[in-house]
Amino acid sequence: MALTPPVKEHPYSHLIDTLQDGKIQFFNLQKLSDPRYDKLPLSIRVLLEAAVRNCDGFFTKEEDVQNVLDWQQQQSKAEVPFSPARVLLQDFTGIPAMVDLAAMRDAVAKHGMDPSLVNPKCPTDLIVDHSLQIDYSKCHSAIQNAPNPGAGDGQSQGPGPSRPAPSWRGSQCGVQRGSCSKSSCSDPPPAAGRGSGQQIENTPLLCPFHLKPVSDTETTLKNQELELIRNKERLQFFKWCSKAFKNVNVVPPDVGAVHQVNLEYLCRVVQVSDGFIYPDSVVGTDSHTTMINGLGILGWAVGGIESEAVMLGQPVSLTLPEVVGCKLVGSINPLTTSIDVVLGITKHLRQAGISGKFVEFFGAGVCQLSAPDRTTIANMCPEYNATVSFFPIDQVTLKHFRNTNFTQEKLELIESYLKAVKLFRSYEDASEDPEYSEVIEINLSTIAPCVSGPKRSQDRVAVSSMKEDFQSCLDEKVGFKGFHVSKEKQNALVPFLHGGQEYQLAHGSLVIAAVISCTNNCNPSVMLTAGLLAKKAVEAGLVVKPYIRTSLAPGSGMVTHYLSTSGVLPYFSQLGFEVIGYGCATCVGNTAPLPEAVVDAIKQGDLVACGVLSGNRHFEGRLCDCVRANYLASPPLVVAYALAGKVGIDFEKEPLGETSEGKQVFLRDIWPSREEVQQTEEDTVISSVFKDLRARMEKGNTLWSSIECPDSVVFPWDHKSTYIRSPSFFSKLGKDVPPPQSIENAHVLLFLGNKVTTDHISPAGSIARVSAAAKYLQSKRLTPREFNSYGARRGNDAVMTRGTFASIKLLNRFIGKPGPKTLHIPTGQTLDVFEAADRYHRDGVPLIILAGKDYGSGNSRDWVAKGPYLLGVRAVIAESFEKLHVKQLVGVGIVPLQFLPGDSADSLELSGKERFSVTLPESLSPRQQLTVKTSQGKSFLVTALFDTEMDVIFFQHGGHLRYVARTFL
C-alpha cells in the first residue's frame, strides 16, 4: 500500500475566507451552510475544522469530514482522524520518543537513505520538568540517605562515599561553590519547632553526604544543580535533539512544570501558519495535558508511541466521541476553593460513567470560574476518565489572555476569528447552547470543602467528616477505604526522639505535607489562600512539627513570583514549606526519605501514617513505602493539616494549636476570606508574572547553557551509558511488511486481576535495590545512590524492560501476595518478572498476559506497552482495557484481546498455567473475533480491539514506529 498521501486539489478550497483585509486565510465552516454545524458542541467544531483543513484523501478523507459533521448520528460509531496543531512532551515520557527518533535515523541511514529526513513534521515542545528530587530542605532532618545525588552515567562518575570527586564538581559532597567540605562540616544545632516566634528563622541546609549544616541557604539552586548533574547524560541528549531535529523546542530545567509552561508560554489560542489561521490544539504524553482545555484549546493525552506518529505527520485516530454537557448552576460558597469544586465535579462525573467521552461545560455557573479555575478543573479530567473537559472561550478567557502578554492586535485577531467560525461563547446566553449527547447538571452551591483519599482520587471526603471517615478506614477491612486495624491497637502511641526532643506518633499522624506542582499551582487563588493562611498561622504563633516532611514545589517561577510579591512566601518557609525547586517531586515518588526515627516509630507501632498533598497522584505506597494513607487536598488544607499534625481532626470543634498566651486557635480564625484572596490575586497575579516566565525562558539557565552536546546528524550512542541506549525496535526492519504471525503455545507471564494501573506496569519512582533493574545497574558498577529513578532512565530500554511490572503493589494471582514476582510455569520457580521472561525468551516461548477489568488505567506512558513487548508479550487478554492503553499496545505490535461480555478467566475456569494459541488471519479487520485455544482442549472467543483500519495497518507493520520508518525507505 502507499505510505504517503497523493497530491491533489483541496476538496474544501471553496470554504476559504479571509481576515485582516485578505492577509490571513481560514476555512470558514459557516460556508458549509449546514444547520448541523450550529448544533455541534464547540469541541466537535474544532475536530471538524481540523478534518476540513487536513483533508488529503489519504489520512483524512471527505468521508471523515462528513462523519464529524453528522456527529449526532455518528457519535460512538465512526472513527475519525485528528491532526493537532502541536505535540507536547515532558522529559519522562518525551525521552523515549526522542530516543526512538534518533534510532529511526540510524535505521534509515543503514538502508542508504538520508537520516536528516527524519524530523517531526508537527511542531514539538519538550519540557524538562520531571527529574527534580528533594536533596536539600531547610528541615534539619530533611536529608538522610539523600536519594541518588550521583551522576549515574556509565563511567560511575557520580560522587559518593569513598569515591573521588569528578573534575566538574567543586567538592566531594557535591555542594556548590565549596559551601561544605568533608573537613568543614560542623555539628547541626538542636532542632527547634518550625514557626516559633515572629522572626523568620534562617535554618541551615544539610549536606546530603555528611548530614552537616551548609552555610549557603539557596535551597532551590542546590536542588537544581544536583538535578542537572544527576541527569547530565539525558540533558546532553535533549540538547542534541534541539539542535539535530527540526521543529523541536526544548524547554530546559528550572523553567516550570509542563502543564504550567504550556498554559503560560506555549499556548497560542490560534495558530497562524503559511498564511492560514486555525485553532490551537495539542496532544501530549502526560495525562494532564487536558489542563489546556480550560483555556478553550482542545488537547488530550496520548501514548508516547502515538505522539511520535503525530510528530511525524500521522493523525490521531479516535472514535467520534459522545459529548456530555456539564451544566453549572448555583453560586459557589465563599469558603469553598476551586479545588473543592474540582473534587466535587470529579466525583460527580466519575459516578456518571463518562469514560472515553468528551465533557463540555456550559451554563451561567461557568461565568463564576476564572480561567485558572477552569484549567484546574480540566486538569483533573483523567481522574474521571473523560478524554477532555472543554471550556469554550468567552470574555473571561480573553481577559485572562490580556493579562498573559497577548498583544491587543493578537486578541482582536483571536476574537474576530473565533466569532467568524462560532467558536466563541457567551455562557449566559442559553440560545447559544449546543446539543449534547446528554446533560449533567451540577449545583455549585452544594459543593463543600473536601479531600480525597486515602488511596484514590475519586474517594472524596468532606473535611467536616474527615475525623469519622479516617476512623472508619481503620475499622474497615483492607481495601480502597480500609486498613483493618484491630480495636486494641487503634489508640497506640509510639514515642520517638527527633532533634533532641520527644514526640509521639499515632494512627493518622501526618508525616508528609507537600504543596506540589501540576494540579493546583496553576491556580493563583488557592495558592494565595494557602499563603495567607500560613501568614495568619505564623502571626498567631502556630508551628508545624519539625519531623513532618514539608515541601513546596511550585508549578513554575510564576508561582514563586506572586507568592513573593504578595509577601506570603516567607511565612510558607517559616512553617517548613520552602521552595525546593520546579518540577514533579513528591507526586511521582521523588520524596526524600523520612527521618529514621519516624520510620522506626511507624514500623514499631504498625501505624497508618499519613501524607497530604495538593497533587493528582496518591496511590498507596507511592509517596513513601511506610506511608499508607495519602490524601489529595487543596494547598490551604495541606497547610492546615500540617499545622494540626494529623488528619483525624474536626476543624470546627478542635483547635489547630494555641497562641503564646494560651488562647486556642481554630481554622476559622486564620482562614482568609474570599474577598481578601481575590484582592491579593488582583494586586499580584497580573501580567508581570507572565513577563517573569518569559524572561526566564529568554534568559535561559547557566548550567544548561554550559552543557556540551554532539554536533552530528545521527546520535553517537555511548555503549557505556546507562541513561541513553539505542532500542531494538528497528532490528530486522525491511521494506516489505511481513504477514501476521499467529501465537502458538504461549505461556502466561502474569495472571492479574482488576484495576492494573500504569504504575503497576511501569513504575515511575525510585529503583528498588533488590530489583532486576538494580542488578543491571550494579553490573554497570553503579551504586544505589546513583540509580536515580525509572522516570529518569526511560531512555534506556534495558532498565525499563527490567522495570516492567516491578511495582511492589503488583498482585499476581500466581503468587498471591503483592510484589514484582511471577511463576516460571515449566520449572515451578518463583522469579522476578524479567528473569522469568528472559528464560521464556531463551526457550523461544511466546508470552501472554491474563487480566481482569480496566487493564492499563492511569496516566499515559509508552513503556507500559514497550516494556511488555520487549519482555516477549504477544497479547494481553483482559475483561476490559483503558482505551488509551489499547492504542499503546497496538502501537508496539501487541494484540489487545478482550473477553466476550460475561466471560472472564474465572468463568472459563482458566488456571493460567495452560498454554494458549491464537490464530491471526492475514486479513485482520477492526473488532474481529478470534478464537483462543488452550493446551487443555478449551477454546473461547475474544475480540481483537483494533478500532480502525489504520490500527490494523499499524499492527501489521509491527507498530507505529516501523510504519513511519518504512515511509523513509
N, C-alpha and C positions, 0 to 999 in steps of 0.2 A: 504494500500500500504506500501511497505518497506520504512523506513525512513533513512536507512544507505546504502551506496554503497556496493555491493558484492566485495569480494576479488578475483582477478584473475590475470593472467599474463598480463603485459602491452602490448597492441596491437602494439605499435611502438618501442619496445625494439631494433629492428633491426637498428634504426636510431642513437643509442647511439654511440658517438665518444669520444675521449679523448684529453686533453691538458696537458701540463707540464709532459710529459713522463708518461702519464697514471694516474696521481694523481687526475685529475679532469675530470669528465664526463659531457657530454652535449648532447642534442638532436640536431643532425646536420640535419637541414631541407633540405640542399642541397642533402642529400642522398635520398630524395624523387624522385630525377631525373625527376622532373616535370617542364616543361618550364613555367608553370603558375606562379611558385614561383618568378622568376626573374622579372616578370611584376607587382608583387604586390607592392602597396605603403608600405613603411617601417613600418608605424604604423599598418598595417594589418598583416605584418610579425610577429610583436610582439604578436598580438592576436592569430596567428596560432601557434606560439611556445608554448604559454600557453595552448592552446587546446590540442596540441600533448602531452605535458608533464603531463597534468592533466586528460588525457583520462582514465576514470574509468568505463565507460559503464553505469553510473548512472546519475551523474550531467553533465558530459561531455562524449558524445558518439562519435564513429567513424564518424557518420553522420555529427556531428558538425565540425569535422576536415575537412571533405571533403567540407562542405559548405564554410568554411573560405578559403580553397584553391581555390575554384571556385568563389572567390569574384566577379569577373567581371559579372557573371551571377546571383549571389545570393544577391547582394547588395540591400538593402531596402526590401528584401523579407524574407530571412532566419533569424531566431532567434538563436543566439549562446551564450554560456556561456563564461564568462571570470573570471578567478581566479587570482586576482592581488597578487603581492608578499607581500604587506603590506597594512595596513589601517592607515590613518592619521586623528586624531580628534583634534579639538580645543575645548576649555572648554565650550563655549556657546552651541554648538551642541553635544559636547562629553559627557557632564554630564548626559543628559537624556539617552544616550546609556549605560553608566556605571550604572546608577540607574536601568535601565531595567535588566541588567545582574545580579545586586545584588538582584532584586526582583525575577528573574528567579531562583536564588539559593534558595530563600525561598520556591518557588513553588515546586521545585524538592525535597527539604527536607520534605515538607508536604506529599509527596507521598512515603516517606520512602526511597528515593534514596540519594546517596552521593552528597551533594551540591558542593563539591570541584571539581566535574567533569565538572561543568560549568566554562569554561575558553575559552578565544579566542584561536582558532587554528591558526589564521593568526596573525603574529606579528603586534602589535598595538602601535602607538605612540600617546600620548595625550599631547598637548602643552597648557599650561595655559597662555593665552595671551589676552583674550577679556574682562577682568574685570577692566582694568585700567581706572580711571577717573581723570580729571584735578581738583584736590583740591587746589594745590598751583601753583602760577605763579609769575614771577617777575614783571608783570604788577601790579601797585599799586592797581588798582580796580579789579584785577583778580578774587578775591573771594568775591562774595556777595551771601548769602544764599547757601553756598557750598553744592554741591549735595551729600546727603547720606553718610556722614562720619561715621555713626554708624555701629556697627557690625551687627545689624539686625537679630539676632537669636531669637529663641523662648522665651528666657529669657528677651528680650529687654535690652541687656547689653550695647548697643552702647551708647557712650557719647552724650550728648545733653544738651540743656538748662534745668536747674533745675533738672538734673539727676546726681546721684553720679558717679564718675569715676570708671570703673571696675578695679579690682585688678591688671590686667596685663597691665595697662596704667600708664604713669608717671604723667599725669596732666589732669585736666578736659577738656581742649580744645583739647586734643588729639595730641599735638605736641610733637615730640620725644625729649627725654632727658631733659624735663623741659625747653625747649627753650622759651616757652611762658607760663604764668600763668595768671589767671584772674586778679591778682593784679599787675602784672609786665608789661602788655601790655602798650605801650605808643602811643601817637597820631602819625599817619604817617606824614612824611614831605610832603610838597607840591609836586605834581607830576610834573615832567619835561618831555619834549618831548624826546622820545627814540632816541638815536643815536646822540645827540648833542655833538659836540666836538670829539676829538680823544681818550679820556680816557674812557676805559670800565667802566661803572657805576655799582657799587655794590648796586643794588636796594634791599631793604629789602623785605622778604616774609611777607605775611599777615597770621595771624592765622585765619582759616576759621570760628571760632566760635565768635571771638571778633573783627575781621576786624582790628587788630592791627599788627604792624610790628613784625616780628620774627627775632631774631638775626642770627640764622643759615640759611645759604643760600643754603643748599643742597636740592634743589627743588626735584630732582629725588628721593632721598632717602625718602623724606617725602611722596611723592605720592605713592611710592612703599610700605611704611609702612602702610599707610591707606588702600591700596589695599589689603594687607594681612589681616589686622584687619577686614575690612568690609566683606571679603569673607572667614572668618575663617572656618565656617562650611563646605563650599564647598571644601576648601583646605584640611581639615581633611579627607573628603570623598575621594578625589583624592589620598591622601597619603595611605589611606586604600586600595584602588584599586591597587596601585602599589605594595603593599605587598601581598594582598589576591589573586590576579589573576596572573596566568602565562601569559607570552607573552605580558605584558602591561608595557610600559615605559612611565612614566610621566615626562615631562619637566616642571619644576616649573616656577613661575612668575619671571620676570626680566631677562629672557634669550633672548627673542625675539618673534616677531610675527610668527605665524605658518608657513606662506609661506617662510619666511626668514630662519627659523630654518630648514625647510625641504630642502631648497637649500644648506645651508651651512654645515649642520651637519648630517642630516638623509639620504640624497640621497646616494645611493650606486652604481648607474650606472648598475652594475651587482650584482646579489645575488649568494652566494655560500652556499649551504645547503645540508647536507647529502652527500657530495662529488659531487654534481651537480652544474653547473653554468648555470644561466639563466638571462634574462633581468630583471632589477629592474622595478617595476610598482607599482602603488598605486591608491587607491580610498580614497577620503577624504570627510568629512562632511562640508567642506567650498567650496563655488562655485569657489574660486580662487585656488583650488588645481591644476588647469590646468597650473599654472605657471611652474611646474616642466617639462612640455613638452618642454620648451625652452632648456633643457639640454638633450633632447632625451630620456627622461623617460616618458613612457606612463602613464597618470593619469588624472582622472576627478572627478567631484563631484557627490556624491550620497546622498540620504537622510539618516538621522540617522538610520532609520529602516533597510534600505538596508545595511548600514555599519555594523550594528550588525549581520546581517545574514552572511556577508563576514567574520567578526571576528570569527564566529562560524563554518566556513567551507563551507558556501554556495557560489557558484559563482554569479557574477552579470550577469543578463541576458540582452542582448541588441540586437536590430535589427542590422544585419550586415550593417554598415553604408556606405553611399556614402562617397568618399574621394575627396574633392576638392583640386586640386593642385594650390597653390598660387605662381605664378612665379614672383619673384622680379627682376627687371631690373633697370638700370639707377644708378646715383650717388646721394648720399644724400647731400643736400645743407648744407654748413658749419654752417649756423645759425639755422638749424633745429635740435632739440633734438630728442632723441629716443622716447620721449613721443609724439612729433608731429607725428612721424612715426606710433606710436601705434594708436593714434586717427584717423589718416588718413586711416590706414588699417581697423580700427574698423568701420568707416563709410562706406567704400567701401564694406566690407564683409557683413555688416548689410543690405545694399541695395541689395546685391546679393541674399538674401533669402537662407541662408545656415543652417537654424535651424535644429538641430539634426544631422548634418553631421560632419565628421572629416575634418579638414583643415591640409594639409601638405605642408610646404614651400619648394621651390626649386628655382633654377636659380642662376646665378652668383651674383645677388644682395645680396644674403644671406651672402656671404663672408664678406660684409662690416659691418655686425652686430656682435657685440661682444656677448659673452654668456649672460651677463646681459641684453643687448638689447633684445635678443631672449626671455628671461624669462619674460621681461616686456610685450612684445607683446603677449606671450602665456597667461599671467595673465589676459588680457582683453577679453579672449575668451568668457566668459559668456555674455559680453555686445553685442556680435553679434550672440549669441545663437548657436554657434557651440558646439559640445561636447568636442573636443580637438583642439588645434592648435599645431601641432607637427613639431619640428625641428630635423631631424635625426642628429646623432652625426657625427662630422667631426673633422678636425685638430684644428679648433678654440675651439671646445668644450674640446678636450683633453688638449689644452694649459690651458684652464680655470681650469680643474681638477688638472693640475700640480701645479697650484697656490693655491689650496684649500686642501693641505696636503695629497693628494693621493701619496702613495709611487711609486717609479719608477717601482717596481715589480707589483704593482696593475695596473698601467697604461699599462704595457706591456700585462698583462693578459686581461684587458679590450679590448685593441686594437686587440689582436690575436683572442679573442672570437668573437667580433663583425664582424671582417672581415671574419671569418670562416663561419658565418651564414648570411653574406651580410646585416648587419645592420649598416654598416659604409658608409659614403657618401663623395664624392668629388663633391661639388656643381658646380665646373667649368667644370666638365666632363658630357656633356649632354647625353652621351651614357648610363649613369647610371640612367637616369630619368625613373621612373616607369610609368605605365599607370594609369591615374586618371579618375574619373567619369566625371569631367570637369576641365578646366583650367581657372583661373582668373589671368590676368597679371596686375601688379601694377608697375608703373614707379616711383621710389623713388625720382627722381629729381623734380617731380611735387608737392611734399608734402611741405606745408608751415607751419610756426608756427601757432598753433591754440589752442582754448579752447573748452570745451563742456558745453552746458547748454542753458537756465538757470535751466532746470529741468530734462533733460535726457542726458545720456552719448552719445547717437547717434546724438544729435543735435550739430554738430560741427560748430564752428565759427572761421574764420580766424582772427588772432589777429589784422591784418590791418583793418578789418571790424567791430571790436568789438563795437566801438562807435555808428556806424549806426545801428548795429543789436540790441543793447540794446534800442535805441530809438524806433525801430520798435516794440520791445517787449512791451514797454509802450503803443504804439498805438493799438496793436492788441487786439482782444477780448480775454477773459480769456481762456487759453488752455496751451498746452505744450510750446508754444513760445509767450505767451501773458499775459498781466496783466490788460489791458484796463483801463489806467489812462487818465482821461479827459485832454484835452489840457491846460485848465486854471489851472490845478493842477500840471502839469509836471515840472514847474520851482519852486516848493515850496522849501523854505529853512527854516529849523527849528533850531534855536539856542538852545544850552544847555550848562550847566556847567559841567566840569569834572576836578577834581584835582585843582580847583580854577581858571581854565582857560575856556574861552568860545570857543566853536566850533560850526560848523553848519553841519547838515545832509541834504542830498538831495536824490532824486531818484538815485540809482546807487552807493550810498556811501557804502564803504566797512566797515563791522563791524566784520567779521571773516576772518582770513587768516591762514590756517593750512597746514603745511607741515607734512603729516601723513604717516603711515605705509602702507604696503601691496601692493600698485601698483607701486610706484616709488622708494621707498627707497632701493629696491634691486639693483637699477642701479646706480653705483658709478658716472657715467658721469653726470647725471642730478643733483644729489645731490651736486657734486663738482661745477657744473656750478652755482647752487644756492648759494653755499657758497662763491665762488669767486665774484659773483655779490654782495652779502652782503658786502664783504670786500671792494670792489671798491665804493659801495654806502656810507659806513661809512667814507672812506677816502675822499670822495667828500663832506662830511658834510650833507648828506641826513638823514632824520629821518622818522620813522613811527609814526603816530598819536597815542598817548597812550591809547585811548579808543578802538582801534581795538583789538579784541581778537586774539592774535597771539600765535601759539604753534608749537613745533617741536617734533613729536613722531616718532623717528626712528624705522625702522623695526627690528633692533637688535642692540646689543652693537657694532657690526662690523661697523655700520654706524657712530656711535658716535666716534669710534676709528679712522676711517680715516678722519672724519671731524676735529677731534682734531689734529691728526698727520699732516694734511695739513695746519693747522693754521687758518682755517676759522671759527671754532666753536665760538670763542669769538665775531666775527662780527655778526653771527646769533643772539647771545644773545643780542648784543648791539641794534639790531633792534627789539628786543622783541621775537624773535623765539628761546626761550630757551627750552632745552630738558626737557619734562615734565614726561618722563617715556617710557616704552616699552610695546606696545600693542595697540589694537584698541581703539581710543578715539573719536575724532570728527566724524569719518566716521560712527560709529554706534550710534551716537546721544549722546555720553557721553561728552557733551560740558558744561563747566561751564557757568552759566548764564551770560548774557551781563550786563554791568553796568546799574543800574536802570534808570539813566538819558538818556542813549542811547535808552533803551526800550521805555521810555516815549516819547522821540522825534520821534521815528519811529511811535508810535501809534498816536501821535498828528498830524503828517502830513500824516498819512496813506501811509508811504513811502515804496517803493520797495527797501529795504535794501539788501545788497549782501554779500555772502560768497564765497571765493575762496579757494579750497583745492586740494591737489595733491593726492587724493584718488580715490576710484572707486564707491562711492555711494553718490548721492546728491539729492535724492528725495525732493520735496518741503516740507518744514517743518521739515525735519529730523535733520538738524543741529541745528535749533532753530525755535520755532513756529513763531517768528516775522521776520525771515529772509526768504523772499520769493524767491529770485533769488540766485541760487548756481551754481558755475561753477567749473568744473574739469580743472586743468591746470598743467603744468609741475612745479616742485619746483621752478626754477628760475622765472617763470612768477607769481607764488604766491607771491614771494618776490617783484617783480616789481609792481604788483597791490597794494600790501600793501604800498609800497613807494608812489604810486600815490594817494592812499586813495579812489579810485573809479574805477569802471570798464568801465565807458564811457570815454575812453581816446584814442586818436590816438598817439601811441608812436612815430611815425615817425615825427609828426608835433608839438606835445605838450611835454614840459619838465616834468620830474618827480619832479623837485624842483630846488633850486638854492644853489650855494655854499655860504660860508660866505662872499665872495667878490661880490655876486650878479650875478654870472655867471650861466646861465641856464645849467642844466644837463639833457641830453636826455638818453634814454635807451641804444642807440647805444654807448654812451660814456663809459658805465660801463659794457656792455655785454662782458664776456670773450670769447676769440677766441677758436675755436675747438682745436687748437694746444696747447694752454695754459691748457685747461681742460685735454686733453689726457696726457700731460706731468705730470700734478699733479696726475692724476689717476695712471700713471705708477710708480710714486715715492711713492705713499701711499697705493694704493689698491693692495697689494701683499700678499704673504702667511701669513704675520704677522697678518692680520686682521682675517684670519680664525683660526689662532692659538689663537687669543684673545677669539673667541667664544668657542673654545674647552676648553680653560682654565676656562671660566665662567661655562661651563657645568660641568667640573670636580670639580671645587671649590664649587659649589652649593650656596645656599642662606641661610644666617644665620637664618633669621626668619622662612624660610621654614623648615630648619633642626630642629628648635625648636618646630615645631608643632607636637603634640602628636596625635596618631590615634589608634582606636581599634585594638586589635590583635585577630581576630576571623575569622572563615570561612564564616559565614553569617554576614551581616552588622547589628549592633544593632541600629535599627531605633529609633530616638528620636521623640516621638509624639508631642513634643512642637516645633520642628524645623519648621521654615518657609522657609528653603532652600532645605532640602532633605526630600522627602516623598516617601514611597513605593507606586507605582502606582497600579491601579486596573486592569491592562491588563491581569493578570493571574487568576483573580477571576473565580471560577467555571470551572477551567481548568480540563478536563478529558482526558483519553487516547483515547477515541473514537471521531471521527470527526463528528460533527452534520451536518445534511443536510442543504442546503442554506435556509434561512428564507426570504420569499418574503416580500416586503414592502407594507403595507396596510394602506391606508388613511393617508398618511403623509402630514403634513403641511410644507409650505415653511418657513424656518427660515430667509433667506435673499434672496432678488431679486437683483442681481448685474449686472453690465454692463461689458464692455470690460476692459482688462488690469488690472485685480485684481492681485496685486503682493503679494509675501510672506510677504512683510512689512505690507500690508493691513490685511492679515490673522493673522499673529503672529508678532506684533511689537517687535523690539529688544531694543528699547531705554528706557527712564525713565517711571516710572509708574505714570500716572496722578492721582492727589489727589482725583478726583471725580469718578474714575473708579471702576468697580466691584472688581478688584484685590486690589485696595486701601482699599475698605471697608473690604475685607477679612483680610488684614494685620493689619488694625486698630482694628479689632476684636481680634487680637492676641496681642494687646497692643503695637503695633509698631507706632512710629511717622513717619510723612512723610520723615523726614531726614533719617530714617532707611529703607526706601522702597527699595533702590538700584534700579536695572533695571530688565526688563523682561529677558534679557540675563543671568544675574547672578542667576535668580531664575528658570532656566529651569529644575532644579531637583525637583521642587515642582509642581505636576500636578494640585493642587488646584489653585495656582496662574496662571499657564499657561492656564488652561481652562477658567478662568475668563478674561485672557488677550487675548483670541482668538477673532478676529475681533474687537479689541479695538483701532484700529488706528483712529486718529482724521480725517484722509483723506479718510476713507471708505465712499463710496457713495452707499447707499442702496436705491433702487428705491421706496421702501415702504415709505421712509422718505422724500426724495427729496433734502436733503442737507447733506454735509459731517458730519460724526460723528459715534461713535460706538453704534448706536441705531437701533432698529427694531420694527416692528409691531407685537404685540401678536394678531393674527388674531381672535381667539374666542371672545376676550373682546374688541378689537379695541384699546387697550392701547399701547402707545409708551414706550418701556422699554430698558434697557441695554440688549445687545445681550445675555449675560449669564443669566440674570433674566428671559428673555422670554424662553430660552431653558430649564431653571430649571422648569418653570411652565409646559411646554410641557412634560417634563420627569415625573413630579409628576402625570400628567394625563395619562401617558402611551402612548403618541402620538409620533410616529417616525417623523424624520425631513429630509428634503432635501434642497439643495441649487440650485437656478437657476442662471445661469451666462452667459456672452457673450463670446467673443473671448479671447484667451490667459489667461485662468484662471490659477493662480498659477505660473506666471512668476516671475523671481527674483532668489535670492540666496537660496541655499538649506537649509531647516530646517525641522526637523521631526515634530515639534509642529504645522506646518501648516496642518498636517494630524491628528496627535494625538488630537489636540485641538478640531477640529470639531467632531471627533469620540466621545470624552468624552462629548461633548455638545448634543450628540444623533443623529448626522447627519448620515444617512444611505447611501445616494447617492448624488452626485453632477451632475447636468445636465447642460452642457455648450456647446457652439458652438465649442470651441477648448480649448485644455489644453497645458500647458507646459509639455513636456514629462516626465521630472524628477518628477513633481508633481503627475502625473498619477501613477508612481511607488510607491510614498509615500502613496497615497490613498489606493491602493491595499494592501500595506504592513500593514495597520491597519484594513482592512476589510470594507472600504468604496468603493462603486461601482462608478467608473467614467463613466458616460454615456454621449455620445456625440450626439447632434442633427445631423440628416442626412444633407448632403450638401444642402444648400438653406433654411433649417429650422432654426428657432430661436424662442425664447419666443414671440417676437413681431409678426413674420409671422404667428405663430399658435394662436395668439390673447390670450395669457395666461396672466392673471392678477396677478398670483402668490398667489391669495387668495383661489384658488381651493385646493382640497385635491387630492393627487397623489398616485397611486398604481402601483407597478412594480412586475410582477411575475418572480421569479428566478427559472429556471428549475434545477433539480438535476444534470443533465449532462451539465454543462456550457462548452463552448468552446471559444477559442480566437476570438475576434472580432465578437461575436454573436450579432445579432439584437434582441432587446427586445421591448416589447410593453408597453407603459406608458398610463395609463387610468386616467382621471380626474373625479372629482365628478360632473362636468358639462356635462359629456357624451362624451367628446372628447377623442380621442386616437391618438397616434403618435408613430413612431418607433425611437429608439435610438440605438447607437452601444455601447456595453459594451467594454471598452478599456482594455481588457486583451490581452497582446501581445503574450504571450506564454502559454504553458500548465502549466509551473511552476507558472505563475501568477495565473492561475485558482486554482491550488493546494494551494498556499499560501492563497488566498481569502477564499477557503473552510475551511481552518484551522482557519480562523479568523485573518489572518495576519502572517507576518514573525515570530514574537515573539512566538506565540502559536505553530507554526510549529516546530521551533527549540526546544522549551521546551518539546514537545512531543517526540523528539529524545532521551531524557534522561529518559523517563518514561517506 
